[in-house]
Amino acid sequence: MSVRYDEVIGSLRAAYDGGAERREGSGKSPWKVAEREAFLGRLREHGCGRLLEVGAGTGQDSLCFQENGLEVVAVDLSPAMVAHCRKKGLDARVMDFLGLDFAPGSFDAVYAFNCLLHVPNSDFPAVLDTIRTLMRPGGLFYVGVYGGGSLRDEGVFEEDDHDPPRFFSFRDDEQLQEFARTSFEVVDFHTVGADESRFQSMTLRRGR
């Protein structure tokens, strides 16, 4: 039986509320910084001004984008995470992926680093379409998730280091890109790492 996103929101919120302090004190791996910097370069090339980060966590990436001249809105389903964002001076709001309450075409770009793997396949197309609606034509969308290789299937990871254990949906490379192509043009796709640390990086563009 397929899982729906609204069935896992509560446990995800509890897990990330409980882990907010630990995440606030952790740094960024060099490869994660490199992914962010590469997308920032694309934003500059395309003259993007207003960015939405979904699943923003404690706001480390949002703050970096803001310090580089972008107008940033950060959203996360965890009130504790959003509190950390606000302490950094960010415009941060508590929202989940199906409750993104913004006018159509509000953003030049969207950034989603390692968060959309919590959306079940049953709701993934709807989430992508919602995000597409919030973007202006030609806008850029970064999607980064773990998946492919030995990472497959979806369900609650009982050995998770969060409490309660979180739901994950891992997709192979072609499946992930097939989902993306229903709403976007794939500008770039590449992977970083291997096995259980294999990361899928995609830059997408909204069509006209």
KOLMI-440306 format. One line per field, with one value per residue: residue number from 1; residue in three letters; x, y, z of N, C-alpha, C in turn. Coordinates in steps of 0.1 Angstrom, whole numbers, plus 5000, padded with zeros to 4 digits. Each point is the difference from the previous one (the first is absolute). Example, Ala and Ser with C-alpha at 12.3 -4.5 7.8 and 13.67 -1.06 7.14 Angstrom:
<fidos>
i <- c(1;2)
aa <- c(Ala;Ser)
n.px <- c(5132;4996)
n.py <- c(4943;5011)
n.pz <- c(5078;4993)
ca.px <- c(4991;5009)
ca.py <- c(5012;5011)
ca.pz <- c(5000;5000)
c.px <- c(5009;4992)
c.py <- c(5012;5011)
c.pz <- c(5000;5008)
</fidos>
This chain:
<fidos>
i <- c(1;2;3;4;5;6;7;8;9;10;11;12;13;14;15;16;17;18;19;20;21;22;23;24;25;26;27;28;29;30;31;32;33;34;35;36;37;38;39;40;41;42;43;44;45;46;47;48;49;50;51;52;53;54;55;56;57;58;59;60;61;62;63;64;65;66;67;68;69;70;71;72;73;74;75;76;77;78;79;80;81;82;83;84;85;86;87;88;89;90;91;92;93;94;95;96;97;98;99;100;101;102;103;104;105;106;107;108;109;110;111;112;113;114;115;116;117;118;119;120;121;122;123;124;125;126;127;128;129;130;131;132;133;134;135;136;137;138;139;140;141;142;143;144;145;146;147;148;149;150;151;152;153;154;155;156;157;158;159;160;161;162;163;164;165;166;167;168;169;170;171;172;173;174;175;176;177;178;179;180;181;182;183;184;185;186;187;188;189;190;191;192;193;194;195;196;197;198;199;200;201;202;203;204;205;206;207;208)
aa <- c(Met;Ser;Val;Arg;Tyr;Asp;Glu;Val;Ile;Gly;Ser;Leu;Arg;Ala;Ala;Tyr;Asp;Gly;Gly;Ala;Glu;Arg;Arg;Glu;Gly;Ser;Gly;Lys;Ser;Pro;Trp;Lys;Val;Ala;Glu;Arg;Glu;Ala;Phe;Leu;Gly;Arg;Leu;Arg;Glu;His;Gly;Cys;Gly;Arg;Leu;Leu;Glu;Val;Gly;Ala;Gly;Thr;Gly;Gln;Asp;Ser;Leu;Cys;Phe;Gln;Glu;Asn;Gly;Leu;Glu;Val;Val;Ala;Val;Asp;Leu;Ser;Pro;Ala;Met;Val;Ala;His;Cys;Arg;Lys;Lys;Gly;Leu;Asp;Ala;Arg;Val;Met;Asp;Phe;Leu;Gly;Leu;Asp;Phe;Ala;Pro;Gly;Ser;Phe;Asp;Ala;Val;Tyr;Ala;Phe;Asn;Cys;Leu;Leu;His;Val;Pro;Asn;Ser;Asp;Phe;Pro;Ala;Val;Leu;Asp;Thr;Ile;Arg;Thr;Leu;Met;Arg;Pro;Gly;Gly;Leu;Phe;Tyr;Val;Gly;Val;Tyr;Gly;Gly;Gly;Ser;Leu;Arg;Asp;Glu;Gly;Val;Phe;Glu;Glu;Asp;Asp;His;Asp;Pro;Pro;Arg;Phe;Phe;Ser;Phe;Arg;Asp;Asp;Glu;Gln;Leu;Gln;Glu;Phe;Ala;Arg;Thr;Ser;Phe;Glu;Val;Val;Asp;Phe;His;Thr;Val;Gly;Ala;Asp;Glu;Ser;Arg;Phe;Gln;Ser;Met;Thr;Leu;Arg;Arg;Gly;Arg)
n.px <- c(5009;4997;5010;4992;5003;4986;5003;5010;4992;4991;5004;5000;4989;4995;5004;4996;4988;5001;5003;4992;5001;4999;4990;4996;5004;4995;5012;5004;4998;5012;4996;4995;5011;5007;4991;5001;5014;4999;4990;5007;5010;4992;4997;5013;5003;4990;5007;5000;4988;4989;5004;4994;5004;4997;4995;4998;4995;5012;4999;5009;4994;4988;5007;5007;4989;4995;5011;4996;4991;4996;4988;5001;4992;5001;4996;4994;4998;5013;4991;5006;4999;4987;4999;5008;4992;4990;5007;5001;4988;4996;4994;4996;4994;4991;5005;4991;5005;4989;5006;5006;4998;5003;5000;4993;5011;5000;5006;5012;5001;5002;5003;5002;5007;5000;4989;5000;5011;4993;4999;4990;5002;4990;5008;5011;4992;4991;5010;5005;4987;4999;5012;4996;4988;5008;5005;5008;4995;5007;4993;5010;5001;5006;5002;5002;5001;5000;5006;4994;5006;5006;4998;4991;4989;4989;5001;4995;5010;4998;5011;4990;5008;4988;4993;4989;5002;5007;4990;5005;5001;5007;5005;4999;5011;4996;4996;5010;5007;4994;5000;5013;5001;4992;5009;5012;5008;5007;5006;5001;5007;5004;5009;4999;5012;4999;4994;5001;5011;4993;5004;4987;5006;4989;5002;4988;4993;4993;4992;4998)
n.py <- c(4988;5010;5007;5008;5011;5002;4987;5006;5011;4994;4988;5005;5007;4990;4993;5009;5001;4987;5001;5010;4998;4987;5002;5008;4990;4994;4997;5006;4989;5000;4987;5001;5006;4990;4992;5006;5000;4987;4997;5006;4993;4989;5002;5002;4989;4996;5007;4989;5005;4992;4994;4989;4998;4988;4996;5012;4992;5002;4999;4991;4993;5001;4999;4989;4995;5003;4994;4992;5007;4988;5002;4996;4989;4997;4987;4995;4987;5001;5003;4989;4994;5003;4997;4990;4998;5002;4992;4995;5005;4988;5003;4994;4989;4996;4992;4991;4989;4995;5007;5001;5009;5000;5012;4996;4995;4996;4990;5005;4995;4987;4999;4987;5002;4987;5004;5000;4994;5010;5002;4993;4989;4996;5008;4993;4995;4999;4995;4992;4997;4998;4995;4993;4999;4998;4994;5010;5002;4989;4999;5000;4987;5001;4987;4998;4987;4992;4991;4990;4992;4999;5013;4992;5001;4998;5007;4996;5008;4988;5000;5008;5011;5001;5007;4995;4987;5004;5005;4990;5007;4988;5008;4991;5001;4989;4993;5005;4997;4988;4999;5004;4992;4996;5007;4994;5009;4989;5009;4994;4989;4998;4991;4999;4994;4990;4988;4999;5005;4992;5011;5002;5007;5008;5006;5005;5001;5010;4994;5005)
n.pz <- c(5000;4991;5003;5007;4994;5000;4997;4994;4997;5008;4996;4988;5003;5007;4990;4991;5007;5002;4987;5002;5013;4998;4992;5009;5008;4989;4994;4989;4995;4996;4998;5012;5005;4994;5004;5012;4999;4995;5009;5010;4994;4999;5012;5002;4994;5007;5008;5007;5005;4998;5012;4998;5013;4995;5012;5004;5009;5005;4987;5001;4991;5006;5011;4995;4995;5012;5006;4990;5006;5003;4996;5013;4998;5013;4996;5011;5001;5005;5010;5005;4988;4999;5013;4996;4989;5008;5008;4988;5003;4998;4989;5011;4995;5008;4990;4996;4993;5006;5008;4988;5009;4987;4995;4989;4996;5013;4995;5000;5013;5000;5012;4997;5011;4996;4994;4987;5006;5006;4988;5004;4992;5008;5008;4996;4990;5010;5008;4990;4998;5013;5001;4989;5006;5010;4990;4997;4988;4998;5012;5009;5000;5012;4996;5012;4998;5011;4992;4994;4991;5012;4998;5004;4994;5007;5011;5012;5002;5005;4993;4997;4999;4995;5009;4994;4996;4990;4992;4992;4989;4997;4990;4990;4993;4993;5011;5007;4989;4999;5013;4999;4990;5010;5007;4997;4995;4998;5007;5012;4998;5013;5003;5013;5001;5009;4997;5013;4994;4991;4994;4998;4991;5001;4989;5003;4989;5005;4992;4988)
ca.px <- c(4991;5008;5000;4998;5009;4994;5001;5013;5003;5001;5012;5011;5001;5005;5014;5008;5000;5009;5014;5004;5012;5012;5003;5005;5014;5008;5005;4997;5010;5005;4992;4987;5003;5002;4987;4993;5007;4998;4987;5001;5006;4989;4990;5006;5000;4986;4994;4990;5001;4992;5001;4993;5006;4991;5008;5012;5007;5003;5002;5014;5000;4992;5008;5010;4994;4996;5012;5005;4992;4987;4988;4997;4990;5003;4989;5003;4988;5004;5001;5013;5009;4997;5005;5014;5001;4996;5011;5010;4995;4993;4985;4998;4986;4997;4991;5004;5000;4987;4994;5008;4990;5006;4993;5007;5011;5006;5014;5009;5007;4996;5011;4996;5012;4998;4987;4989;5000;4990;4987;4997;4998;4986;4997;5011;4997;4992;5010;5007;4992;4998;5012;5001;4990;5005;5011;4997;5005;5015;5007;5008;4996;5010;4995;5011;4995;5007;4992;5007;5010;4994;4989;4987;4987;4995;4995;5006;5014;4999;5013;5003;5006;4990;4989;4998;5007;4995;4997;5008;4997;5012;4996;5012;5003;4990;4987;5001;5000;4987;4992;5003;4996;4986;4998;5012;5011;5012;5012;5012;4998;5013;5000;5012;5001;4996;4994;4990;5002;4999;4992;4995;4999;4993;4996;4989;4995;4986;4997;4992)
ca.py <- c(5012;5012;5010;5014;5010;5005;4990;5000;5013;5001;4993;5007;5012;4996;4996;5012;5009;4994;5000;5014;5005;4993;5004;5014;5000;4992;5007;4995;4992;5007;4997;5007;5014;5001;4999;5013;5011;4998;5005;5014;5005;5000;5011;5013;5000;5002;5012;4996;5009;4996;4986;4993;4988;4991;4991;5009;4996;5011;5012;5003;5003;5013;5012;5002;5007;5014;5008;5002;5010;4995;5002;4986;4996;4986;4993;4987;4995;5000;5013;5002;5004;5014;5009;5002;5008;5014;5005;5004;5012;4995;4999;4986;4997;4986;4995;4988;5001;5001;5012;5011;5010;5011;5003;4995;5008;5009;4998;4998;4988;4992;4991;4989;4991;4989;5000;4994;4985;4997;5000;4987;5001;5002;5015;5008;5008;5011;5009;5007;5009;5012;5008;5006;5011;5011;5006;5008;4993;5001;4999;4989;4992;4990;4989;4991;4989;4987;4990;4993;4990;4991;5007;4998;4998;5010;4995;5006;4994;4997;5002;5014;5006;5010;4994;4987;4997;5008;4993;5004;4994;5000;4997;4999;5012;5002;5003;5014;5009;4998;5009;5014;5004;5002;5015;5009;4996;4997;5008;4993;4989;4993;4994;5002;4989;4987;4992;5006;5015;5005;5012;5004;5015;5004;5014;5000;5013;5001;5004;5012)
ca.pz <- c(5000;4999;5011;4996;5007;5012;5010;5006;5004;5014;5005;4995;5007;5013;4999;4998;5012;5009;4995;4996;5007;4995;4986;5000;5003;4990;4989;4987;4993;4988;4988;5001;4997;4985;4993;5002;4993;4986;4997;5001;4987;4990;5004;4996;4985;4995;5006;5010;5011;5012;5001;5010;5004;5007;5008;5003;5012;5009;4992;4997;4986;4997;5004;4990;4988;5004;5001;4986;4993;4996;5009;5003;5009;5004;5007;5005;5007;5014;5006;5006;4990;4995;5011;4998;4988;5003;5008;4990;4993;4988;4998;5001;5002;5002;4989;4994;4986;4993;5006;4997;4998;4993;4987;4988;4994;5010;5002;4988;5002;5012;5005;5009;5002;5008;5007;4992;5001;5010;4993;4993;4986;4997;5000;4994;4989;5005;5006;4989;4992;5009;5000;4987;5000;5008;4992;4987;4988;4998;5013;5003;5012;5004;5008;5004;5008;4999;4993;4989;5005;5010;5007;4992;5007;5009;5012;5012;5002;5014;5006;4999;5012;5005;5007;4994;4987;4989;4987;4988;4986;4992;4986;4991;4992;4990;5006;5004;4989;4994;5008;4998;4987;4998;5003;4997;4992;5007;4995;5004;5009;5003;5013;5009;5010;4996;5010;5009;5000;4986;5000;4986;4999;4988;4997;4991;4995;4996;4986;4998)
c.px <- c(5009;4998;4998;5008;4994;5000;5014;5005;5002;5013;5012;5002;5006;5015;5009;5000;5010;5014;5005;5013;5013;5003;5005;5015;5009;5004;4996;5012;5005;4992;4986;5001;5002;4987;4992;5006;4997;4986;4999;5006;4989;4990;5006;4999;4986;4994;4989;5001;4993;5000;4992;5008;4989;5008;5013;5008;5003;5005;5014;5001;4993;5008;5011;4994;4996;5013;5006;4990;4986;4990;4995;4988;5003;4988;5005;4987;5002;5000;5014;5011;4998;5004;5015;5002;4997;5011;5011;4996;4993;4985;4997;4986;4998;4990;5006;4998;4987;4993;5008;4991;5006;4992;5008;5011;5007;5015;5008;5007;4995;5012;4995;5011;4996;4988;4989;5000;4991;4986;4997;4998;4986;4997;5011;4996;4992;5009;5008;4992;4996;5011;5002;4991;5006;5012;4996;5005;5015;5007;5007;4997;5011;4994;5013;4995;5010;4992;5008;5010;4993;4988;4987;4988;4997;4994;5007;5014;5001;5013;5005;5005;4991;4989;4988;5007;4993;4996;5009;4995;5012;4996;5013;5001;4989;4986;5000;4998;4986;4990;5002;4995;4985;4996;5011;5009;5012;5012;5012;4996;5014;4999;5013;5000;4995;4993;4989;5002;4999;4989;4997;4998;4994;4998;4989;4996;4985;4999;4992;4985)
c.py <- c(5012;5009;5014;5009;5005;4990;5000;5014;5001;4995;5008;5013;4997;4997;5012;5010;4995;5001;5014;5005;4993;5005;5015;5000;4993;5009;4994;4992;5008;4998;5007;5015;5002;4999;5013;5011;4999;5006;5015;5007;5001;5011;5014;5001;5003;5012;4998;5009;4995;4985;4994;4987;4992;4989;5007;4996;5012;5012;5003;5003;5013;5012;5003;5007;5014;5009;5003;5008;4995;5004;4985;4999;4985;4994;4987;4995;5001;5014;5003;5004;5015;5010;5003;5009;5015;5007;5005;5012;4996;5001;4985;4997;4985;4995;4986;5001;5002;5013;5013;5012;5013;5002;4993;5009;5009;4999;4997;4986;4993;4990;4990;4990;4990;5000;4993;4985;4996;5000;4987;5002;5004;5015;5008;5008;5013;5011;5008;5010;5012;5009;5007;5012;5013;5007;5007;4991;5002;4999;4987;4993;4990;4989;4991;4990;4989;4990;4993;4990;4990;5006;4999;4998;5012;4994;5007;4992;4998;5002;5015;5006;5011;4992;5010;4998;5007;4991;5006;4994;5002;4996;4998;5012;5003;5004;5014;5010;5000;5009;5014;5005;5002;5015;5009;4994;4996;5007;4992;4988;4994;4994;5002;4988;4987;4993;5008;5015;5006;5011;5004;5015;5003;5015;5000;5014;4999;5005;5013;4998)
c.pz <- c(5000;5012;4995;5009;5013;5011;5008;5005;5015;5006;4995;5008;5014;4999;4998;5011;5010;4996;4997;5006;4994;4986;5000;5003;4991;4989;4986;4994;4988;4987;5000;4997;4985;4993;5001;4992;4985;4996;5001;4988;4989;5003;4995;4984;4994;5007;5009;5012;5013;5000;5012;5003;5008;5007;5005;5012;5008;4992;4995;4985;4997;5004;4990;4988;5003;5000;4986;4992;4996;5011;5002;5009;5003;5006;5004;5008;5015;5006;5007;4990;4995;5010;4998;4988;5004;5009;4991;4992;4987;5001;5000;5004;5002;4990;4996;4985;4993;5006;4997;4996;4994;4987;4989;4995;5010;5000;4986;5001;5013;5003;5009;5002;5010;5009;4992;5001;5012;4994;4993;4985;4997;4999;4993;4988;5004;5006;4990;4992;5009;4999;4986;4999;5007;4992;4988;4989;4998;5013;5002;5013;5002;5009;5003;5010;5000;4993;4989;5006;5010;5007;4991;5010;5010;5013;5012;5003;5015;5007;5000;5013;5005;5007;4999;4987;4989;4988;4989;4988;4992;4986;4992;4991;4989;5005;5005;4989;4993;5008;4997;4986;4998;5002;4996;4989;5008;4994;5003;5010;5002;5014;5007;5010;4994;5012;5008;5001;4986;5000;4985;5000;4986;5000;4990;4996;4997;4986;5000;5002)
</fidos>
